[in-house]
Amino acid sequence: MNFKVDDLWDYELYGIESMKKIVCFEKLSVLRKLETLNLKYNEFNNSLLPSLSAFSSLKTLNLGWNRFEGLFPTHDIFNCDTCFEKLAVLRKLEILNLEHNEFNNSLLPSLSALTSLKTLNLASNKFEGLLPAHELASLGNVETLDLSSNKLSGIQELTVLENLEMPELAGCGLSSLTMQGHKYSMWVALEWIEIYLKTSVSSSPTFRTLRNPYLEEQTKERAWMRFHLNFEIQSVGNVDPFLFSILDTRSMEDLLIKVEEIKVLEARVSDMEEGRRREEKKLQEMVQKSYSKLLSKWSKMRHLDLRVNYFDKDILRILGALPSLKFLSLAGNAMEGPLSNQGLASFNHLEILDLSSNKFNGSVPPFVAASSLKALYLSSNKFNGSLPIPGLCELKKLEVLDLSYNHFKGILPSCLSNLTSLRLFDLYGNQLTGNHLSSLLGSLNSLEYIDLRHNRFEGLFSFSSLTNHSMLQVVAITSDNDKFEVETEYKDCLPLFQLKDLVLSNCNLNKFSHDFPKFLLHQNKLSSIDLSHNNLEGSFPNWLLVNNTELEFLSLRNNSFVGEFCLSPYYNSYTNWMDVSNNQLIGHIQLNMGEMVPYLIHINLSKNAFEGSIPSSIGKMRILEILDLSSNNLSGEVPKLLVRNCRSLRSLALSNNKFHGRMFSDDFKLTQIEYLRLNDNQFTGPLTNVIFNLSELHLLDISNNNMSGKILGSLPSCSNPNLGIVRHMHLQGNKFAGFIPKALLNSSKLVTLDISDNNLSGSIPPSIRLLSNLSILLLRGNQLGGSIPTQLCQLNKISLMDLSKNSFTGSIPHCLSNITFGAIGATDLAFTQTPLNFYPTTDIHYVYENVLNPQLERAFEIDGPDGSYDKVDEVEFVTKCRTNSYLSGSILNFMSGLDLSCNKLAGEIPFELGKLSSVRALNLSHNLLTGPIPKTFSSLTQVESLDLSYNNLSGNIPTELINRNFLEVFTVAHNNLSGKLLDRKAQFGTFEASSYEGNLFLCGPPLEKNCRAIVDLANWPTTASSDETKGKLYDIDRVAFSTSFVATYITFLFGFAVVLYINPYWRQRWFDLIEEGMCSSNYFVYDTLYKLLRFQPSV
């Protein structure tokens, strides 16, 4: 690394090997004017720190995510243990980031010389106990202090940091804060009062935001009325802003009654434990009564924030006594039922109304009285009326209209075009229709934010209608049907807007031309773009990354892009999400991808035609969490740098490729991995004990590879390892041998265990009973033997069990009827798809100046792929004579089956199996079972596939089975069944002869053998009941059959004698034949005796 200039101001070093980094720093001393130095995400330790002495001009120093420890290394920089005052060499330093290192409390004194510091980040270190903040007294300029994710019990004298605005204390487990030696106190001003109610107590409270306790005198009236409030800090949970607990409701009422005039009030109750909700509700009722007494004195109040409480809608009636209100927020309360206009009618001066996140339903009442309204938030309720809301189109001053997450339906009214001041228009997640969006949105020239996703609009929307919207920044339009189209191609003029966020997903974008939107060539401020599910064509638009240098989110999945995947040739530190899956991209993955976009969190290149190997540079993406390269033509070994360095990976999918080599070696360090899919490749080697180090693993799929050896290798006899929180394990289709290891069965969290189609031997261990949450057990296609253990009957949550194609012997356990096999409630919907919580979203905070309170900033979110849902599990199970794959999230919760086929099971079928009323597939074929088909099978009300073929079953087919209406596959072929087949009606009218073949004594359609009535009148009982004779009239009588056979034989002999008597020629021939036979027999006996006597040895 050569430096030819000495005026570089900003330098970042990342991803270089340790020795090379040290060499780099020896050459960095020439950069005398360096102001910003970023050494984040390396593995530096204290040995490197002497090199920092050269940077006297530094203003920003980032040493986060390294391995520094102990004191801030003044003694390392100057080779002196006590010369802290010499730290003044960094006297210009304003921002110091030491997060995610190993510093402890001894660090604080060594920071005292950094008097210019404004931002200090000490998050995720080893601070503990009571932190003496007074040791930071010299850092008077510090405005931001981050102490989150340490093990602090409290902080003393935080007021020494006079300019501190917002210390971050999340995840510290604080129990107390002290200010100037006493419990935390707060000065309350006339202009702004913040009261936070809290009653629940938690053992480990955490705080997210602590506001400055001394409010600056910036009110217009300059009329202060200060008084001292003593609060006892208890628990606040994960709530923002900081919450306090007032000792009792009476003291609060006495306190507030002294305030003669209040213009701003915030009162909030945080969420709590379920067991305390009843107490909290009682407290809230008391508070509500207190308000009714106090509000008469607060007639001039203009700002009231009661978010996140438990008020019901009666509070609206009480608040009607506040006619001067301009800001009212009741978001996140317990209001439900229809919204009445009674309480809203008196708010003649109201400008901002927030009723979001409640449970209002029905129609919205008129807003005629609120002509001054500028912002209306009704999102996340259950309103189900149609638009327009009466009076809504007359709100000429309205700038914010948020109706998202409701059930509004009907045609979007055209009168909304009257809202010419509208800046934010959010209709996300309703059932609105209409085909005039172009004209409506085209008339709203002040729009900055449009979100119309997940509605049922139809027709064509022309993007050209937004050309003159110069302030437009966010556009999000998707469709829930196939009747909506968006056309972006126009030639008249260039758009006046510069978008920040664009979502045009699943909306038939440029349906006929399939062209990529050309207006994007002129956009250079994009932060996120989602054009997925549109069948767009052409080459990958890498110019999007070139033109938009701050692009964070890019999703082009499920289109028809072709050619090679080429990124921007420039370094990109902003992009963190990239999804180009399910296209037709080819070629190799860019070799330096990990160096050009090192801060990617999510990469999805699956379902393309990439070839070659995985670039080792991906191993330099230290914060990568999701990597999906599945369903390509990639080959080679997985880079060791990837499995060793990408320790933030939580989901890795390499399935359906041609990778080979060993995966689970000592280099495997992905300790945070949750979903690991390596199936359908050519990986070799054993499944080693490294899996026990993956404490966060939820799903492991290594099926259909060439892995071999014993599962989990050899474990010490004294060890008792377990699989932690693993829920789904797929090892099928490999060459694993040996016994089923007990360690594999030592997990109460396991839901799916598939080790089918291997070479496992031995018996099923009794410890399988420990898998108390197991829903799917697949052991088919191995060499397992012995009897089926009764411990399986303790797995009462099983829905699919496949023991087929093994060598199990003995009888079928009667206790299998204890397993519910898919009954709803027993499986607890174990396979329900839920959003993966580590799928990030792209947010922009959208502030409306002079309109909204800064606390109500607007955040825009882009969904993860397909709504951030991931395939939790997939299994194969043979039913209806074919192998089916069942995906989680839908069918797996309702599919149930038992397969014991292709074994050596004997004895009768237990009648208790008829209790499996929820089973949908039952296969007992290819065994040695005997006896009748149990009549209790008539109770298998949900069965769709019943296979009893290739056994030794006897007797009749129970007539009760005729009522099984869901039965699609039924076969009893190749048994010893007898009697007439069931009538060909209902489902039994669909079964062919192949279902019954191989039973000699079965008759009736669809078999060609007809049944004939044989009635022995002599022996027929005259008093036989219909129940006794039912089904017997057409039985084959063995006595009658024998009698008819003897009579036929005698008749044949008599006929033969008559022919010989009538025809002399044939009679002579018959006698000659007998004589010739006698002669031949005589000569044969004579010759045989002669030879035996001739060769007899002499004595």
Buried (B, 14 or more C-beta within 10 A) or exposed (E): EEEEEEEBEEBEBBBBEEEEBBEBBEEBBEBEEBBBBBBBBBEBBBEBBBBBBBBBBBBBBBBBBBEBBBBBBBBBBBEEEEEBEBBEBBEBBBBBBBBBBBBBBEBBBBBBBBBBBBBBBBBBBBBBEBBBBEBBEBBEBBBBBBBBBBEBEBBBBBBBBEEBEBBBBBBBBBBBBBBEEEEBBBEBBBBBBBBBBBBBEBEEBBBBBBBBBEBEEEBEEEEEEEEEBEBEBBBBBEBBBBBBBBEEBEEBBEBBEEBEBBBBBBBBBBBBEEEEEEEBEEBBBBBBEBBBEBBEBBEEBBBBBBBBBBBBBBBBBBBBBBBBBBBBBBBBBBBBEEBBBEBBBBBEBBBBBBBBBBEBBEBBBBBBBBBBBBBBBBBBBBBBBBBBBBBBBBBEBBBBBBBBBBEBBBBBBBEBBBBEBBBBBBBBBBBBBBBBBBEBBBBBBBBBBBBBBBBBBBEEBBBBBBBEBEEBBBBBBBBBEEEBBBBBBBEEEEBEBBBBBBBBBBBBBBBEEBEBBEBBEEBBBBBBBBBBBBEBBEEBBBEBBBBBBEBBBBBBBBBEBBEBBBBBEEEBBBBBBBBBBBBEBBBBBBBEBBBBBBBBBBBBBBBBBBBBBBBBBBBBBBBBBBBBBBBBEBBBEBBBBBBBBBBBBBBBBBBBBEBBBBBBEEBBBBBBBBBBBBBBBBBBBBBBBBBBEBEBBBBBBBBBBEBBBBBBBEBEEEEEBBBBBBBBBBBBBBEBBBBBBBBBBBBEBBBBBBBBBBEBBEBBBBBBBBBEBBBBBBBBBBEBBEBBBBBBBBBEBBBBBBBBBBEBBEBBBEBBBBBBBBBEEBBEEBBEBEEBEBBBBBBBEBEBEEBBBEEBEBEBBBBBBBEBBBBBBBBBBBBEEEEEEBBBBEEBBBBBBBBBBBBEBBEBBBBBBBBBBBBBBBBBBBBEBBBBBBBBBBBBEBBBBBBBBBBEBBEBBBBBBBEBEEBBBBBBBBBBBBBBBBEBEBBBEEBEBEBBBBBEEBBBBBBEBEBEEEEEEEEEEEEEEEEEEEEEEBBEBEEEEEEEEEEEEEEEEEEEEEEBEEEEEEEEEBEEEEEEEEEEEEEEEEEEEEEEEEEEEEE
